[in-house]
Amino acid sequence: MKNKLAIFEDYKIRRIYDEETETWYFSVVDIIQVLIQQSDFQAARNYWKVLKNRLNKEGSESVTKCNRLKLEAADGKKYLTDVASPEVLLRLIQSIPSPKAEPIKLWLAKVGYERMQDMADPARSLDRAREYWQQHGRSEKWIQQRMMGQETRNKLTDYWKDHDIKKDTEFAILTNIIHQEWAGVAVKEHKKLKGLKAQNLRDHMSEAELIFTALAELSTRQIAETIEATGMKENEDAGKKGGGIARKARVDLEEKTGRNVVTGENFLPPGRKKISDE
């Protein structure tokens, strides 16, 4: 995990990046401190304590979806702190009357989270992604493969959601199983090979890596659908089999070409590139 401060106006908001789920988690108390315009951190903690109890009694899912991770406090030590993803934070903000509610929402969108707009208009998300990749020099062929791969990924995650895979951690575990099977390395190892940190691994894959990722996830879904896989155990088995199909194809291609499919090549700016020896 990677810690980093974000700034909203003059407020410092602690956040932490989970590389496995590729999600930023923000300190709930820090966000509340902004919303209630309270310079006293303890007052913000008390406000959150009362609000959390009320939401718990109301059966709000927002509270149950908050995690507790270690963040650095003012004394330099790390303590378990309530954190939430942008999606959960946007729900929590609705419970706090504040003139800063809209600015905070806009700020969350500005730092890269436009989930609500995307849900209302999925085409907006696709257009923004295409524009982003074009600006970063990706070819039209690469962009097409990236978007086709994402569609394959979405169909798989939709299947998981409908078959008792609910938690982000479970999604990450299954994704890693599939990746390990086809690529021979875990997601975290693949990112390290490419010299990536908070960046999205798929945004730095070669055309071949994207194709084999899509093949592994397509195979996994079709196997899962065939056996009606439900829950972690059955979907783990489907993931290993689906990833295995792509692994066999990868090994066959590598034997025919003498080139590795999985490499350290990336699209990082000059000076930050890390390319593996083949």
C-alpha positions in Angstrom: 0.0 0.0 0.0 1.1 3.5 -0.8 0.4 6.5 1.5 0.0 10.0 0.1 -1.5 13.3 1.2 -4.1 15.1 -0.9 -4.9 18.8 -0.5 -8.3 20.3 -0.6 -8.2 24.1 0.0 -5.9 24.3 3.1 -7.0 20.9 4.5 -4.6 17.9 4.3 -6.5 14.7 3.5 -4.7 11.5 4.1 -5.2 8.7 1.6 -3.7 5.3 0.9 -3.5 3.3 -2.3 -4.3 -0.4 -2.4 -2.4 -1.9 -5.3 -4.3 -5.1 -5.3 -7.7 -3.5 -5.8 -6.2 -0.4 -7.5 -8.3 1.8 -5.2 -7.5 5.0 -3.3 -9.0 5.1 0.2 -9.4 8.4 2.0 -9.5 9.2 5.7 -13.2 9.6 6.6 -12.4 12.0 9.5 -10.3 14.2 7.3 -13.1 14.5 4.8 -15.6 15.3 7.6 -13.2 17.9 9.0 -13.6 19.7 5.7 -17.3 19.3 5.5 -18.0 20.7 9.0 -15.2 23.3 8.6 -13.7 22.2 11.9 -10.0 23.0 12.6 -10.2 20.8 15.8 -9.4 17.3 14.7 -10.9 15.8 17.9 -14.2 17.6 17.2 -14.3 16.0 13.7 -13.6 12.6 15.3 -16.5 13.1 17.7 -18.8 14.1 14.8 -17.9 11.0 12.9 -18.5 8.8 15.9 -22.0 10.1 16.4 -22.8 10.0 12.7 -21.4 6.4 12.4 -23.6 5.3 15.3 -26.7 6.9 13.7 -26.0 5.4 10.3 -25.4 2.0 11.8 -28.8 2.1 13.5 -30.4 3.1 10.2 -28.7 0.1 8.6 -26.7 2.2 6.2 -24.2 0.2 4.0 -21.9 3.2 3.8 -20.6 2.5 7.3 -20.2 -1.2 6.8 -18.2 -0.6 3.6 -15.7 1.6 5.4 -12.3 -0.1 6.1 -9.8 0.4 8.8 -6.2 0.9 7.7 -3.1 2.4 9.3 -2.5 6.1 8.5 0.1 8.4 9.9 -1.3 10.8 12.5 0.0 14.3 13.6 2.4 12.7 16.1 4.1 10.8 13.3 2.8 7.4 14.4 0.5 5.2 12.4 -3.0 4.3 13.8 -5.9 2.3 12.5 -8.2 4.8 10.8 -11.6 4.6 9.2 -11.1 5.0 5.4 -13.4 4.8 2.5 -13.3 4.6 -1.3 -14.6 7.6 -3.3 -17.8 5.8 -4.1 -18.6 5.2 -0.4 -17.5 8.8 0.5 -19.9 10.2 -2.0 -22.7 8.3 -0.2 -21.5 9.5 3.3 -21.4 13.1 2.1 -25.1 13.0 1.5 -25.6 12.4 5.3 -23.8 15.6 6.2 -25.4 19.0 5.7 -22.6 21.2 4.6 -22.0 24.0 2.1 -18.8 22.2 1.2 -20.6 19.0 0.1 -20.6 20.0 -3.6 -17.0 21.3 -3.7 -15.8 18.0 -2.1 -17.7 16.0 -4.7 -16.1 18.1 -7.5 -12.8 17.7 -5.9 -13.1 13.9 -5.7 -14.0 13.9 -9.4 -11.1 16.2 -10.2 -8.6 13.7 -8.6 -9.8 11.0 -10.9 -13.2 9.7 -9.6 -16.1 10.4 -11.9 -18.0 7.2 -11.1 -21.4 8.8 -10.6 -21.3 10.5 -14.0 -20.1 7.4 -15.6 -22.9 5.3 -14.1 -25.4 7.8 -15.5 -23.7 8.0 -18.9 -21.3 5.0 -19.6 -20.4 6.5 -23.0 -18.8 9.4 -21.2 -16.4 7.1 -19.5 -15.5 5.3 -22.8 -14.9 8.6 -24.6 -12.8 10.0 -21.8 -10.7 6.8 -21.7 -10.1 6.9 -25.4 -9.2 10.5 -25.3 -6.8 9.9 -22.4 -5.0 7.0 -24.2 -4.8 9.1 -27.4 -3.2 11.9 -25.5 -0.6 9.5 -24.1 0.4 8.3 -27.5 -1.4 4.9 -27.7 -2.2 3.6 -31.2 -5.7 3.1 -32.4 -5.0 -0.6 -32.6 -3.9 -0.7 -28.9 -6.9 1.4 -27.8 -9.3 -1.0 -29.6 -7.7 -4.0 -27.9 -7.7 -2.2 -24.5 -11.4 -1.5 -24.8 -12.3 -4.9 -26.0 -10.4 -6.4 -23.1 -12.2 -4.1 -20.7 -15.6 -5.3 -22.1 -14.4 -8.9 -21.5 -13.4 -8.0 -18.0 -16.7 -6.4 -17.3 -18.7 -9.5 -18.4 -16.6 -11.6 -16.0 -17.0 -9.3 -13.0 -20.8 -9.1 -13.7 -20.9 -12.9 -13.5 -19.0 -12.8 -10.2 -21.3 -10.2 -8.7 -24.3 -12.4 -9.6 -22.7 -15.5 -8.1 -21.8 -14.6 -4.5 -18.6 -12.7 -5.2 -19.2 -9.4 -3.5 -16.1 -7.9 -1.8 -13.4 -6.0 -3.5 -10.8 -8.3 -1.9 -12.5 -11.3 -3.4 -12.4 -9.7 -6.9 -8.7 -9.0 -6.4 -8.0 -12.6 -5.3 -9.7 -14.1 -8.3 -8.1 -11.6 -10.7 -4.7 -12.5 -9.3 -5.3 -16.2 -9.6 -6.2 -15.8 -13.3 -3.2 -13.6 -13.9 -0.8 -15.9 -12.1 -2.0 -18.8 -14.1 -1.7 -17.3 -17.6 1.3 -14.9 -17.0 3.3 -17.0 -14.6 3.6 -13.9 -12.3 1.2 -12.3 -9.8 -0.4 -8.9 -10.6 1.9 -7.2 -8.1 5.0 -8.8 -9.6 4.0 -7.9 -13.1 3.6 -4.3 -12.0 7.0 -4.3 -10.3 8.5 -5.8 -13.5 7.1 -2.8 -15.4 8.2 -0.3 -12.8 4.6 0.7 -11.9 3.3 1.9 -8.6 -0.2 3.5 -8.6 -0.6 3.1 -12.3 -3.1 0.7 -13.8 -1.3 -2.4 -15.1 -3.6 -2.9 -18.1 -2.8 0.7 -19.2 0.8 -0.4 -19.6 0.4 -3.8 -21.2 1.5 -4.6 -24.7 -1.0 -5.7 -27.3 0.0 -9.3 -26.7 -0.4 -9.0 -22.9 -3.8 -7.4 -23.4 -4.9 -10.3 -25.7 -3.8 -13.0 -23.4 -5.4 -11.3 -20.4 -8.7 -11.1 -22.3 -8.3 -14.8 -23.4 -7.8 -15.9 -19.8 -10.8 -13.9 -18.5 -13.0 -14.9 -21.4 -12.1 -18.6 -20.8 -12.7 -18.2 -17.1 -16.2 -16.8 -17.6 -17.3 -19.4 -20.1 -16.0 -22.2 -17.8 -17.7 -20.6 -14.8 -21.0 -20.3 -16.8 -20.8 -23.9 -17.9 -20.4 -25.3 -14.4 -22.5 -22.5 -12.8 -19.7 -21.6 -10.5 -20.9 -19.9 -7.3 -18.8 -18.6 -4.4 -15.1 -18.3 -4.1 -14.0 -22.0 -4.2 -15.8 -22.8 -7.5 -14.8 -19.5 -9.1 -11.2 -20.0 -8.0 -11.2 -23.4 -9.8 -12.7 -21.7 -12.9 -10.1 -19.0 -12.8 -7.2 -21.5 -12.7 -8.6 -23.4 -15.6 -9.3 -20.3 -17.6 -5.9 -18.9 -16.9 -4.4 -22.3 -17.8 -5.9 -22.2 -21.3 -4.3 -18.8 -21.9 -1.0 -20.0 -20.4 -0.8 -22.9 -22.9 -1.4 -20.5 -25.8 1.2 -18.1 -24.4 3.9 -20.8 -24.1 3.1 -22.0 -27.6 3.5 -18.5 -29.0 6.7 -17.9 -27.1 8.2 -21.2 -28.4 7.3 -20.3 -32.0 8.6 -16.7 -31.8 11.4 -16.9 -29.2 10.0 -13.8 -27.5 8.5 -13.4 -24.1 4.9 -12.2 -23.9 5.2 -10.9 -20.4 7.8 -8.1 -20.3 8.8 -5.0 -18.4 7.8 -2.7 -21.3 5.6 0.2 -20.3 4.3 3.5 -21.4 5.8 5.6 -18.6 7.3 9.0 -19.5 11.0 9.1 -20.6 13.2 8.9 -17.6 10.8 6.7 -15.7 10.8 3.7 -17.9 11.9 0.3 -16.7 12.2 -2.4 -19.4 13.1 -5.9 -18.7 15.8 -7.9 -20.5 14.3 -10.5 -22.8 
